[in-house]
C-alpha cells in the first residue's frame, strides 16, 4: 500500500474522501498562516482576493471592515464560496490570477482596486495594474510562515498546495522517486527543476488534488 504525505492538515470532509482508498495517509502542516492588522486609507471600487487566507484575514481585521462595503473579484472557487458565505458580492472569479487579469481588462478597466494578499505573493496582479495604469492599493493581510518537518519514513507520494509548501518541505527533506501531486500550475512550476514525477490536479482545489492522487494509485 503506497504512503502519501499531505503537506497540510486535512479537514474531516477531506478525510472522508480518502476512507475508501488503498493509500496510507500522513499529514503535516508545512506552512502557517498568520493574519496581519492593516488600516484602509481609501476605499477603492473593487476588492481583489487571490486566496481564502486573505479573505479570512480581512474578516478578522476590524480596521478592514470597510472593505466589505465594496464588491469583490477573486481567484479560486473556494475563495468565491467563502466571500459569498460572508455576504460579500462577487462580481467575477477565475481559477488563476493570469485569467483574472483578462477579466479586469475586459470588464473593469475603469475601476480602482484594493488588493489583499499575503507576504509571499506573485507579481501577476501588481504588474498588470501598473502596466495598465490602474489605481490600486496593496494590503498585506497575512504572513505565510514556513514550518519545516523532517519526514523519517519512506513515502511514495506528496500532495503540495503551494510553492511555499514545497520550499518548506525541501528545507529538511529531498524529493527523489516520490510522485508529487500539485494543486495547480504555479505549484507544479516550482517542482520543474527538481522532478518530472508531477501530477497536476484537474482544478486548483484540495479536493481535486486528493482525487488526482487517488486516481493515480487506483
N, C-alpha and C positions, 0 to 999 in steps of 0.2 A: 504493500500500500504506500503510495507516494506521500511525502510530508511537505506541506506548503505553509509558508510563513506569510501572514498578513502584516504589513508594516504600519498598521494602525489597528486599534481595538475595534471590534465589530459590534454592531447593535444586536439585540435579540432577534430582530427581524432578519438580519443578515445571516445569523447563525442557523435560523430555521431553514434558509435556502440550502444550507450545507449539510443538513442532517442525513439526507439520503445518499450522499456522495461517498465513494470509496476513496476518500482522501483524509489524511490525518492533518488537522489544522493547528497551527500555532499563531499567537497574536502578540504583538508588542507595539506600543506607540513610539515611533521613531522621531516624531516631532510633537511639540506642544504649541498650542495657540494661546497667546496672552493678549486680551483686549487692552487697548490704549485709550486714554482720555484725549479728546481733542475738542476745540471750540470752533463753531462755524461762524465765520465773519460775515459772509454774504451767502444768501440762499440763491442758488442758480436754478435754471429752468428744469433740469433733469438730473436725477441722482444715478450714478453708474456703479454697479457692483460686479466684480468678477468672481466672487465666491460666497458661499454660505457663511464662512468665517467673518467676512466683512459685514454682512447683514447682522449676524448675532452680536458682533462688537458694537455696531452703531445702535442697536436696540437697547444695549445696557448703558449707553452713554447719555446721561441727562443733557449734556451740552449739545448733543447732536439731534435731539428730538425734533428740532425744527425741520430737519431734512424730510421727515415723514409727511410734511405738507406738500411735497413735490412728487410727481410720478417718477418711476424708475425704469431703467433698462438694465439688462444683466446678462451674464454668461452662466449657462447651466440650467437645466430643467429643475434641479433641486433648489437652486437659488431662487428661481421664479416661484416655485411652490412655497418656499419659506416666506418670501415677500408677500405673496397673496394671502397666506395664512395669517400674517400680521396686519392685514388690511391695507397693504400698500398697492397702489395702482401700478401695474407693469405694462408699459407701452410696447415693449419688444424684448425678445431674448434669443440667444443663439448658443450653439454648443461651444464655440471658441471665440476668443477676443478678436481674431482677424475677421471673422464673419460679422461681428458686431460693428466693426469699423465701416463695412459696406452698408449696413442698415443706417448708421448715423449719416453717412454721406448721402444716402438716398432720401431719408425721411426727416432728419433732424439737423441739417446743416446750418440752420439759422438759430439754433438754440445754444445755451451755455450749460456747463456741466459741473456737478460736484462728484469727483471720482474718489470712491472709498476703497482702499486696498490694504495690503499688508506691507511689511518692511522688505520682504523679498518678492518683488513684483516684476513682471516682464515689461518691456518698453513699448509694447504694441500700441496701447491706447494713448499714453502721453505723447509718443512720437507722432501718431496720427493727428491728435489735437493740434500740436504745434505746426505740423506741415500744412494743415488746413486753416490755420489762424483762428481756431475756435477757442473761445474763452472757457477755461476750466480751472478749478481748484482741486488740488490733490490732498486727501486726508489719509494719514497712516492710522488706520483703525485698529490694527492688531500687529503683534510681532509673532513671527514663526521662529521657534527656538528648537534647535536640533537636540534630540535625546538619544545619543548612540547607545546601542546594546551590543554585547558580543553574543553571537549565536553559537553555542557549543556543539549542538547536534547536527547531523547531516540533514540537509533539506534538499528537496528536488525542485521546488518552485517557490517563487516570491511574488507577492502582489504589491505593486507600487502604485501610489496615488498622487505623487508629486515629485518634481525634480529634487526638492529639498529632502524628501523622504529617502531618495536614492543616495544623496550626499551623506546623510546621517548614517545610513546602513553601511556605506563604504568606509566610514571612519574606523570601524572595528572589525569589518568582515570583507571578504572578497567575493566576486561573482566568477564562477568557473563554468561548471556544467549546468547550473540551475536555469530553468526556464523562467523568464521574467514576464509577468502579466501586468500590463500598464493600462491605466485609466484613460489615457489619451495620447495624442501625438506628441505633445510637449514633453510629457513624462518619458515616452519612448525615445525621443530625440536625445535625452540625457544619458541613454544607455548605448547609443550607436557606436561609440569608440570602445566600449567595454565588452559587448557580447552581441552575437547575431541571434541568440535564442530569445526573441522578443515576440510576444503576442499582444496586440492592441485590442482593447475592448470595442465592441460594436458601437457603443456610445459612451461618452465620458461620465459614467456613474459607477459607484461602488458595486451596485448590483450587477451591472454588465461586466465589470472586471472579474467578479467571482464566477459569473456564468461562463466567461471565456475560459477560466481555469478549469471548471467542472467539465466543460465540453472537451477540453484538451485531454483530460485524464479518463474520459469515459471509455 
